Amino acid sequence: MDAQPSPSRSVSTHLRGALNACRGAWRHTARLALDIALPTLCVACREPVDGDGVCAECWAKLSFIAQPYCPRLGIPFIYDPGPGLLSMEAIANPPAYARARAAVRYDDVARTLVHALKYQDRTDLAPAMGRWMARAGNELLGEADLLVPVPLHWRRGWSRRYNQSGALARVIERQSGVRLASEALRRVRPTQQQIGLSRPQRATNVQGAFKVAPDRQSEIQGRRIVLIDDVLTSGATVDACARALLRARAASVDVLVFARVVDTHKAPI
């Protein structure tokens, strides 16, 4: 004959359930009260806004990248040069990765969004930014096996508390269904900030800084990787990451970022 639960245990279970329900209701009420008392402000202009962190006026100022663009680097063209033609940069300095795509140009509003996510704990911006990235990288994601975020060194991760590239990658994973391998690539030595460095200095700064973890090599081998980062400037960081992934025998590496710096003076050839 099965043992019956004691009355005291049954009462205790019901009390715990009721207490958890009360806690959930209290958290919901507290969040609602906070939203009413402190409305969300546009991250760029600080006007009250409903939704994804930017008001309609600032959203209109974002320069979304659409075709025509360089099929290798995703750099937008001023005019359509015809199918298959590459940018001067792609011909002069071909990267280790196969293709790069970005959601927006790195202009004033995009810079504000990136800095807020990166330095001001505005993780609430990641869902919108990640959705825009998933749309821009639809072609890459449709062919991908894994998402790999550009990693932080553990010291910087400790001080910053989260990796902005990882936050964006988690959104893209949900949007695309492509699996995230967040620990596959590691930054094995600290590097100085790339801001203010020349292109050769940037490349030297990140040389040998990334490595695929030995216990993750089988996860990378033969896979088509999409590398996720927030901003692409010279491309030195993502190029170093791509080389590390290719050394671990990834089948291919593409790059998907939220924003990229665009030199409007360089034309396609």
C-alpha positions as CSV (number, residue, x, y, z in Angstrom):
1,M,0.0,0.0,0.0
2,D,1.4,3.4,-1.0
3,A,2.3,5.8,1.8
4,Q,0.1,8.9,2.0
5,P,1.7,12.3,2.4
6,S,1.4,13.6,5.9
7,P,-1.0,16.5,6.5
8,S,1.8,18.8,7.7
9,R,3.8,18.1,4.5
10,S,0.8,18.9,2.3
11,V,0.1,22.1,4.2
12,S,3.8,23.1,3.8
13,T,3.7,22.5,0.1
14,H,0.6,24.6,-0.3
15,L,2.2,27.4,1.8
16,R,5.3,27.4,-0.4
17,G,3.2,27.6,-3.5
18,A,1.2,30.4,-2.2
19,L,4.3,32.3,-1.1
20,N,6.0,31.9,-4.5
21,A,2.8,33.2,-6.2
22,C,2.8,36.2,-3.9
23,R,6.4,36.9,-4.6
24,G,5.8,36.7,-8.4
25,A,2.8,39.1,-8.1
26,W,4.8,41.5,-6.0
27,R,7.7,41.6,-8.5
28,H,5.2,42.2,-11.3
29,T,3.6,45.0,-9.4
30,A,7.0,46.6,-8.5
31,R,8.1,46.5,-12.1
32,L,4.8,48.1,-13.3
33,A,5.1,50.8,-10.6
34,L,8.7,51.5,-11.7
35,D,7.7,51.7,-15.3
36,I,5.0,54.3,-14.5
37,A,7.3,56.3,-12.2
38,L,10.4,56.1,-14.5
39,P,9.3,55.9,-18.1
40,T,11.8,54.4,-20.6
41,L,14.0,57.1,-22.2
42,C,15.4,57.1,-25.7
43,V,19.1,56.1,-25.2
44,A,20.1,58.8,-27.8
45,C,18.1,61.9,-27.0
46,R,16.6,61.0,-23.6
47,E,13.0,61.6,-24.6
48,P,10.3,59.2,-23.2
49,V,9.8,56.2,-25.5
50,D,7.8,53.1,-25.7
51,G,9.6,49.9,-27.0
52,D,13.1,49.2,-27.9
53,G,15.2,52.1,-26.5
54,V,15.1,54.6,-29.4
55,C,12.4,57.1,-30.3
56,A,11.0,57.3,-33.8
57,E,13.1,60.4,-34.6
58,C,16.4,58.7,-33.6
59,W,15.4,55.4,-35.2
60,A,15.0,57.3,-38.5
61,K,18.5,58.6,-38.1
62,L,20.0,55.1,-37.9
63,S,21.6,54.3,-41.3
64,F,20.6,50.7,-42.0
65,I,22.9,49.0,-44.5
66,A,21.1,47.4,-47.5
67,Q,22.2,46.4,-50.9
68,P,24.2,47.3,-53.0
69,Y,27.2,46.4,-50.8
70,C,30.5,44.6,-51.2
71,P,29.7,40.8,-51.2
72,R,32.8,40.1,-49.2
73,L,32.9,42.9,-46.6
74,G,29.3,44.2,-46.6
75,I,30.6,47.7,-47.1
76,P,27.7,49.7,-48.7
77,F,28.2,51.2,-52.2
78,I,27.1,54.6,-53.2
79,Y,25.9,53.2,-56.5
80,D,25.4,49.6,-57.8
81,P,28.6,48.5,-59.6
82,G,27.1,45.3,-60.8
83,P,27.0,41.7,-59.5
84,G,30.1,40.3,-57.9
85,L,32.3,43.4,-57.8
86,L,34.3,43.8,-54.6
87,S,35.2,46.9,-52.7
88,M,38.8,48.3,-52.9
89,E,39.3,47.2,-49.3
90,A,38.3,43.6,-50.0
91,I,40.8,43.4,-52.9
92,A,43.7,45.2,-51.2
93,N,43.3,43.6,-47.7
94,P,41.3,40.3,-48.0
95,P,40.4,39.1,-44.5
96,A,40.6,35.6,-43.1
97,Y,36.9,35.4,-42.8
98,A,34.7,34.8,-45.8
99,R,32.0,37.5,-45.5
100,A,31.0,40.3,-43.2
101,R,27.6,41.9,-42.7
102,A,26.4,44.7,-40.4
103,A,23.0,46.1,-39.5
104,V,23.9,49.8,-39.5
105,R,26.6,52.3,-40.2
106,Y,28.6,53.4,-37.1
107,D,27.2,56.9,-36.9
108,D,26.2,59.0,-33.9
109,V,23.0,57.1,-32.9
110,A,24.6,53.7,-33.5
111,R,27.6,54.8,-31.4
112,T,25.3,55.8,-28.5
113,L,23.5,52.5,-28.6
114,V,26.8,50.5,-28.7
115,H,28.3,52.5,-25.8
116,A,25.2,52.2,-23.7
117,L,25.1,48.4,-24.2
118,K,28.8,48.1,-23.6
119,Y,29.6,50.4,-20.8
120,Q,26.3,51.5,-19.2
121,D,24.6,48.1,-18.4
122,R,21.9,48.8,-21.0
123,T,21.3,45.1,-21.7
124,D,17.7,46.0,-22.5
125,L,19.0,47.3,-25.8
126,A,20.3,43.9,-26.9
127,P,17.0,42.4,-28.1
128,A,16.4,45.2,-30.7
129,M,20.0,45.3,-31.8
130,G,20.1,41.6,-32.1
131,R,17.0,41.5,-34.2
132,W,18.4,44.0,-36.6
133,M,21.6,42.0,-36.8
134,A,19.6,38.8,-37.5
135,R,17.8,40.5,-40.4
136,A,21.0,41.9,-41.8
137,G,22.8,38.5,-41.6
138,N,19.9,36.4,-42.8
139,E,21.9,35.0,-45.6
140,L,24.9,34.0,-43.4
141,L,22.6,32.6,-40.6
142,G,20.8,30.4,-43.2
143,E,24.0,28.6,-43.9
144,A,25.5,28.5,-40.4
145,D,26.0,25.7,-37.9
146,L,27.2,27.7,-34.9
147,L,27.3,31.2,-33.5
148,V,30.5,32.3,-31.7
149,P,30.7,35.6,-29.9
150,V,34.0,37.5,-29.7
151,P,35.1,36.8,-26.2
152,L,36.4,39.2,-23.5
153,H,39.5,38.4,-21.4
154,W,38.3,37.1,-18.0
155,R,39.7,40.2,-16.3
156,R,37.6,42.6,-18.4
157,G,34.6,40.3,-18.2
158,W,34.9,40.4,-14.4
159,S,34.9,44.2,-14.3
160,R,32.2,44.6,-17.0
161,R,30.1,41.7,-15.6
162,Y,28.9,40.6,-19.1
163,N,30.0,40.3,-22.6
164,Q,28.0,42.5,-25.0
165,S,28.8,40.3,-28.0
166,G,27.4,37.3,-26.0
167,A,24.3,39.2,-25.2
168,L,23.7,40.0,-28.9
169,A,24.5,36.4,-29.8
170,R,21.9,35.0,-27.5
171,V,19.2,37.2,-29.2
172,I,20.4,36.0,-32.6
173,E,20.3,32.4,-31.5
174,R,16.6,32.8,-30.5
175,Q,15.8,34.7,-33.8
176,S,17.7,32.3,-36.1
177,G,17.7,28.9,-34.4
178,V,21.4,28.6,-34.9
179,R,23.1,27.1,-31.9
180,L,25.4,29.4,-29.7
181,A,28.8,28.1,-28.6
182,S,29.6,30.8,-26.2
183,E,32.7,29.2,-24.6
184,A,34.3,27.8,-27.7
185,L,36.6,30.7,-28.4
186,R,38.7,32.3,-25.6
187,R,40.8,35.4,-25.3
188,V,43.9,33.9,-23.8
189,R,45.8,37.2,-23.1
190,P,44.5,40.7,-22.2
191,T,44.8,43.3,-24.9
192,Q,44.6,47.1,-24.7
193,Q,41.6,49.0,-26.0
194,Q,41.7,49.3,-29.8
195,I,40.4,52.9,-29.7
196,G,43.1,55.3,-30.9
197,L,45.4,52.6,-32.5
198,S,46.3,52.6,-36.1
199,R,45.4,49.7,-38.4
200,P,48.8,48.0,-38.0
201,Q,48.8,48.6,-34.2
202,R,45.3,47.1,-34.0
203,A,46.5,43.9,-35.8
204,T,49.6,43.6,-33.6
205,N,47.5,44.2,-30.4
206,V,45.3,41.2,-31.0
207,Q,47.8,38.9,-32.6
208,G,47.7,35.5,-30.9
209,A,45.1,36.8,-28.4
210,F,42.4,34.2,-29.3
211,K,42.4,30.4,-29.1
212,V,39.8,27.7,-29.4
213,A,39.6,25.8,-26.1
214,P,41.1,22.3,-26.5
215,D,38.0,20.6,-25.2
216,R,35.9,22.5,-27.8
217,Q,38.0,21.7,-31.0
218,S,35.6,18.9,-32.0
219,E,32.7,21.3,-31.7
220,I,34.3,23.7,-34.2
221,Q,35.9,21.3,-36.6
222,G,34.0,21.1,-39.9
223,R,31.4,23.7,-38.8
224,R,30.3,26.9,-40.6
225,I,30.7,29.6,-38.0
226,V,29.1,33.1,-37.7
227,L,31.3,35.2,-35.5
228,I,29.3,37.9,-33.5
229,D,30.6,41.3,-32.4
230,D,29.2,44.7,-31.7
231,V,31.3,46.9,-34.0
232,L,33.6,46.4,-36.9
233,T,36.2,49.1,-37.4
234,S,39.5,47.9,-39.0
235,G,38.5,44.3,-38.7
236,A,41.6,43.3,-36.8
237,T,39.8,41.7,-33.9
238,V,37.3,39.6,-35.9
239,D,40.2,38.6,-38.3
240,A,42.2,37.3,-35.4
241,C,39.2,35.4,-34.1
242,A,38.5,34.0,-37.6
243,R,42.1,32.8,-37.9
244,A,41.9,31.0,-34.5
245,L,38.6,29.3,-35.6
246,L,40.1,28.3,-38.9
247,R,43.2,26.8,-37.2
248,A,40.7,24.7,-35.3
249,R,39.5,23.5,-38.7
250,A,36.2,25.4,-38.9
251,A,34.8,24.9,-42.4
252,S,34.3,28.6,-42.8
253,V,33.9,31.8,-40.7
254,D,31.6,34.7,-41.5
255,V,31.2,37.8,-39.4
256,L,28.0,39.6,-38.2
257,V,28.1,42.8,-36.3
258,F,25.6,45.5,-35.2
259,A,27.5,48.4,-36.7
260,R,30.5,48.9,-39.0
261,V,32.7,52.0,-39.8
262,V,32.2,53.0,-43.4
263,D,34.7,55.1,-45.3
264,T,32.5,56.8,-47.9
265,H,35.6,58.0,-49.9
266,K,36.5,54.5,-51.0
267,A,34.7,53.3,-54.1
268,P,34.2,49.9,-55.6
269,I,36.4,48.6,-58.4
